[in-house]
């Protein structure tokens, strides 16, 4: 539901705020008062293309803001695409600012979005109907959705069955297509996978092998330094060339300490500790001597290690940054190779499975089409009766369903999400005229009534919450106009309806009436909108009846309003 519309600095409007109500809202006013400005503003805030020429003279920018209350689930998916969540209370605020510099700023709940995204949201909120608008009913691709919605549960069940089979069919088709590529390309891929797997297997890689080889390489490169260091340390600890060694000094200290060790427990403790150090030093000196004797530099071993590390490095560059990743790559290559080697057998099995699925899918598409044909007949009768009510007694409405009968093959049976049907609504407004697409109806009045008839029948299944009819009554009057009003009132029971009209027969049925006026103040022309109370509504209906408000027109207006209320409660 559209709760509020604020427009600032658009054409003749310097600033207005319109609070709209539930049900049937009607906007009336003299020609040129600014009704089209309001409709253009709504289109702009819904993401339509707009020129900066709409900015009021003297202003730097125009701002339009629309406040909606919506079912959050209806827009959750599209909001999530932008990383947004609907408000818990269903409030949705769309705003658009158009500046003289040409910059357009679109926001949804305060967050900047593109005009395309705002348009996508807008299509779920408002359906616009007028003489020149690109209504949803004029888009042929929507007709099949509307027919399916009208058909109800029986068709929905057939469509669910078809959709499940279509998913299986497409999955098998994708697998078969992947296997049935260019044979030469498949052979080249097999050769490459075989080479890659062989190269990795021949390397006989071991986990953490590169780390161990790196450690060994470091030791070999520093062999001379290690040998010299070990020799010097051993000499200082044990050999003592040119003097006493550290071990000699420790033994001398131990000998001297033995003379006092028995005098006091503390000295005995020190003696034992020193004795432990001597033993440890002897063990250390033995380890150093053993390492010195085994230390050697072998250029052949170093060369072998470097070649091995170079092989691992090359494999890492091609297959992964670590040995586990290289081994994982090898496993995947072997798996793909095995699948390709079995591809002929697999392709044959998939082809057989696809043929079975194709037959089942075709049968499901036929059942779905049959349900549509039944629903189409019912829809044609209902809409024809509505057209008769709208004084189009000779009009003929038809639902054209074309089933794709092409045989299966590369260019046949293009299964879509809606089956093999193409659906289009056709109309013949007058006797002797052929059925034509809705978009080719010449008369604006006929177009308006056809749209209204279709909307009346589809009102319960049409999920768009707000419907706007911009001068849909053009070209009609009298009894036809009254019927239009009744249909709009009926639709407003399940939708919010906003209608711009010049017909008293329509305005008198409204739940909420608004008067649009053009005024001159301080040398400037501006448009204002006033919500009418019952008294002002009567005066406006009287003006619509005769152009001037007279006692007779006021009395007739009161009678029309009473009759409308009586008809609504009947």
N, C-alpha and C positions, 0 to 999 in steps of 0.2 A: 504494500500500500504506500502511495506517495502521500506523506504527511504534510510536507511544507516545501514550497518553492520560493527561493529568494533570487531576485534579479536586480543587478546594479549596473547602470550605465550601458544598457543595451538599447540602441535606436532611440525611441522616444521615452524609454523608461529610465528615470534616474535612480529609483530605488523602490521596489515593492516587495511585499512578503505575503504569499497566499497560503493560508492554512486550509487544506482540503479535507473532506470528510469521507467516511465510508459510503459505499453505494454509488449513487448516480449524481455526478457533479456536472453542472451546465454553466458554460461561459457565454454571455451574450453581449452585444454592444453594436454601435453603429459601424458601418463599413469604414475601415481605415482607423478605427479607434486603437488598434494594437493587438487584436486577437492573434494574428499571425506571428507577432513578435514573441508572444508567450510560447507558442508551439515551436518556433525556431529555437528559442532558448532551451526548451526541453530537449530538442534534438541535439543541441550543442553539448549539453551536460551528459548526454548518452553516448557521446563520442563521435558524432557526425562531423564531417568537414565543415569548417566555418571560416568566414573571411573577417579580417579585422575591420572591415567596413561596417560591421554591426555595432562597433563601439560608438557610444553617444558622442555627439559633437562637443569638443572641448575637454573630453575625458582622456586619460592616458591608458585606461584599461577597463575591461568589462568583466564582471564576476557573476557567475550563475552557480547556485548551490541547491541541491535537491536532497531532502531527507526522507528515507524510506524505512518502513518496518517490514522485514522480509522473513521468510522461513530460512533459517541459517543453513539447513541441509541442502536447500536448492542452489546455493551459491558456494558451498564449502569447497567443492573440488576446484573450481576456477580461482577462488581466493587462495587456496593452498599453493597453486602454481606460482603465485607471487610471494609466497612465504608469509601470507596473512591468514588470520583466523577471523571468522565472523564474530561479531559481538554477541554475547549471551542473550541479550534482550532483543536481538534481531535488528538493531539500528544500523543503517547503512547510509553514509553521507557521501554523495558525489559532488565534487566541485570542480569548476573549470574557470580559469582566468585567461582572457585573451588580451594581449597588450598591443600597443601601437607599433612596437618594435617587431611584431610578428611572432613573438614567443607565446606558446600555449602551455599552460601549466594545468595538468589534470591530477586530481587527488581523490583517493577513496579512503574514507575514515582518517584523513590527514596524511596519508602516505602517498608520495608522488608515484604515478603510474603513466603508462603510455596511453595515447588516445585509442589505440587499437584494443588494449586491455579494457579500457572503460567501455568501449563499444560492445565487447564480448559480454561484460556484466550487464550492460543496458538491454541487450537482446533478451535477457532472462527476466527483466523487470517490467518493461513496457512494450506493448505492441501498438504501433501507430497506424491509424487508418484515415486516409483522406483521398482527395481526388488525384493527387500527384505523388503521393508517398510510395516508397518501395516497401509495400506491406508484405508481411510474411506469407500471406495467402497467394501473392503473385510469384513467389519463388517455388517453382515446380518441385524442387528437391524436398520441400516441406510437406507436400501433399500425401506422400506415402506414410509419413509419421502421423499426420492427422487422421488418416483413414484407419491406421492400426490402433490409434488411441480410441477412436470411436467404436471399433469392432469389439473391444473388451477382452474378456478372459479366454474365450475359445481361440481367438487368434494369438493371444499372448502365449498360450500353451504350445501352439504349433510353431511359433517363432522361437521359443526357448529350445525346443527340440532341434529345430534347424540350426540355431546358433551353436549348440553343442557339437553337432556333426560338422559344421563349418570349421570350428576350431581344430577338430581332429584332422579334417581334410587338409587344411593349410599346413599343419605340422608335418604330416607325411609328405606333402608336396615339397616343402622346404628341404626335407632330408633327401628326397629323391633328386631334386635339382642340384643339391650340393654334390651328390655322387655322380650325376650324369653330365658333368662338365666336359670340357675338351679332353679327349683321350690322351693327346700329346702332352697337355698340361699335367694330367694325372700321372703320366709316366715320369715326367721331369720332377714332379713333387716326390714321387716314390724314390727316385735316384738320390735326390737331395737328402731325404730322411734316412735312407740307408747309409749314405756316406757319413752323416752326422752321428748316427748311432754307433757305427763301426769305429769312427775316430775316437769317441769317448770310451767305448768298451776296451779298445786296444791300449789305452792309456793306463788301465787298471788302477784307477784312482782310489785312494784310501782317505777316510775322514781325517782332517787335521794334518794330512801329509805335508802340505805346503808350509805349515808352521814349524814342524820338526826339521824339514829341510832348510828352512831359513835359519834355524838355530845352529845347525851343523855348519852351514856356510859361514856364519859369523865366526865360529870357532876356528875354522880352517884359515880364514883370512887373517886372523890374529894369532896364528900358531907360534910365530917367532916371539912375539911379545909375551905370550902366555909362558913359553918355555923359559925365557930369560927371567921372568918374574918368579916362577916356581923355584928356579935354581938359586936365586938370591935369597928368597925366603927360607929355603932349606938350609942354606949356609948359615944364616943368622940364627935359626932355631936350633940346629943340631951340629953341623960340621965345624963351625967356628974357625974357619981358615984365617990365619993371621991373628988369632986371639981366642978367647973363650966364647962359647955359644950361649944362647939364652937358656938352653937346657942345662949346661954346666953350671951357670949361675943359680938356677933353680935348685939343682942337687946340692950345691954348696950351702945354700940357705937352709935347705931341709936338714942337712947334717948338723949345722950349728944350732938349729931350733930344737933338735932332739935332746940337747943337754938340759933344757929347761922345761920341756913339755910335761914332765911328771911332777913339777913343783905346784902347779895350779891347774884346775880344770879349764880355765879360760885359755891358758897357754896350750894345753892339750888340744883344745878345739881348733886353735889357730894352726897347730902342727898338722892336724888331720886335713884341714882345708888346703894347706900348702902341698901336702902329699897328693891330694886329688888333682891339684893344678899340674903337678909334675907328670902324673899319669896321663892327663888330658893332652899336655904338651907333647909327650912321647907319641901318643896316638896321632896327633895332628902332624907331627914331623914325619911319621910313617906314611900318612895319606899324601902329604906333599911329595915325598920321595917316589911313591907309586905313580902319582900323576905325572911327575917329571919324566919317569922312565917310559910311560906310555905315550907322552905327547910327541906327535910327529906331524909333519906337513907333507901331504901327498897330493901333488898337483892333479893327478889322474882322478882322485876322488872328488876334488873340488870341481873339476870340469864336468864330471858325471852329475853332480848335484845341480850345477848351473844349467845344464841341459834339461834336467828334469823340471826345474823351476820355470825355465823358459817355456816348456811344453804346457805346464799348468797355466801359465800366464796367457798363452795363446788361446787355450780352451776357455779361460775366464772371459776373454774379450769377445768370444763368439757365443758362449752358451750360458754365462751367469757369473756373478761377482764372487762366488764361493764354490768350493767343491760340492757341498750338498745341492746347490742350485744346478750345477753342471750335471750331476747324477739324476736330478729330477727332470731336467731337459731331455736326457737320454731316454728315460722311461716314457715320457710323453711322445717322443719321436717314434719309439718302438710301437707304442699304442696306435698312433696315427698310421704308421706303416702297415700294421696288421689290419686296420680297418680298410685301408685302401686296397690291400691285397684281396680282401673279402668283398670289395665293393660290388663286383659283378653279381655275386650271389645275393648280397644285401639289396641291390637295386632291383633285382627280379622280385624279391619278396615284397619290397615297398610298392612296386608297380601293381602287384596283385592286390595288396591291401588298399591302394589308392582306387583301383577299379571298383572294389566292393563299396568303399566309402562314397565314391562318386554316384553310384546307383542309389545308395541310401539317401544321399544329399539331394539328388534330383527328385526323388519321391517326396522328401520333406518339403522341398521348394514347391512342388505341385500341390501338396496339402495346404501350405501357407497361402498360395495363390487362390486356391478354392475358397478358403476362409475370407480372403479379401473380396472376392467376387460376391459372396453372400452379403458381406458388410456394405459393399458399394451399392448394391441394389436397395438396401434399407436406407442408406444415407441419401441416395438420389430422391427417394420418395419423401423423406423428411424435409429436405431442402426445397424440393418443388412446392411442398405445402407452405413453407415459409415464404417463398417467392410469391405465391398466390395471395397470401395475407398482405404482402407489400405491394399489391396492385401490379404484379408482373404475372398475370394469369396465363399468358401464352408462353412464358419462358420455359425452357427445358434445360435441366442441369444433368450432367452426366459425369461419371467417374471412368476415365479411360485407363484400363489396365492392360499393359502389353507385356506378355510373357515371352522371355527369350527361349525360342524353340531351336536354337542352333545346336547341332550335334556336338558331342564332346570332342575336344581336340585343342591344338595350340591356340586357336583363335575363337573357339566356341565356348559357350556356357561360362560366362564370367560371373562366378558366384560372388555376390556382395553381401553385406551385412543384412540387407532386407530381402534376400532371395534373388529370384530371376525376374522380378516384376519391376516395371516402370509405371508409376501412377501419375496421372495428371487430371485435374478438374477442368471440365469443359462446360460452356454455356452457350445457349442459343436464346438471346433475349426476345426475339420476335418470330412469329410464324414464317416459315419459308427460308429462314437464315440457317446456315449450317452451324454445327457445333464448333466453337472456337475456344482457344485458351482464355482464361480469365483476363490476362494482360491485354488482350486484343478487343475488349469491349469498348466501344467508342463513347457511349454516353456516360458522363460522370455520375448522373443519378442512378443509372442502371448498375454501374460498378459499385456504387455505395450500397445499394440494396442487396446485391448479390453477396457482397462482403458481410453485410449484417445478417443475412439469412444463414450463411455458413457459420459465422461466429455464434449465432443463437443456438444452432444444433450442437456445435462443438464446445460450447461454453463449459460444460462439465468436465471435459477431458483436456481442455486447453489450460496449461499450468501457468501461463504468464499472468501475473496478478493484476496488472494495470493495463487497461485498454483505453486508448485515446482516439476519438473520432473527430477529425477536423472538418467541419462543414460537410459531413456525410449526407446531409439532407439537400445538398445542391441539386436542383433539377426536379425536386418533388414538392408537393404541397398537399393540403387538404387531408383526405383520408389516408393517403400513403404516408404522409408525415406523421400522422397520429400512430400508425402502425410501427413506424420506425422508432418513435418514442417508447412504445410498449415493449418492443424487442430490446431496446437499450436498457430499459428498466429491468427486464427479465435477466439480462446478462449481468447486471449490477448486483444481483443476489449472490453471485459467486465470485465476482471480480469488482475491483474499483473501476468505475467508468468515468472518463472525463470527455465531455462533448462540447465542441464549439458549434453553435447553431444560430440561425436566424428565424427558426420556426417556433411559433408560440405553442403548437401542439406538442413539441418535444420539451421545451423549457418548463411547461406547467407540470410535467411528471417528475421533475428532478427532486432529489432529496436535498441538494444544496445548490443555490444559485449565486452566480457572481456576475457583476456588471463591470464591463471594461469601458472606460471613458477616456477621451482625449481632451485635455484642458490646456489653456494658455495662462501661465503665471509668470509675472515679471519679464515679459517679452520672450518666454521660452515655452515651447510646446512639450507637454509630458503626458504620459499615460498612467492612469491609476486604476486599481482593481478594488472593488468593494463587495464584501459578502452581504447579500440581501436578506433582510428579515421578511416575514410574511407580507407585511404591508408593501415594502419596496418590491418584492417579487410580483405582487399583483400589478403594480404600476408598470413594471418592465414587461410583463405579459401583455398588458394593454397596449404598450408602445409597439410591441412586435405585431399585434393584431392590425392596428390601423395607422401606425406611424406617429400618431398624436394620442395623448392621453385624454380621453373624454369620459363623461359619466357612463355612456353606453359601453365603451370599450372596457372600462374598469369593471362594470357589472358582468360583462361577458367573460373577462379574465377570471373573476371570482368563480363563475360557474365552471370554467374549464378546470381550475385547480381542484374544486370540490369533486368534479367528475373523475379526475385523475386519481385522487386519493381513494375514492370509492372503488375504482377499478382495481387499485393495488391491494386493497384489503379484501376484495371479493374472493 
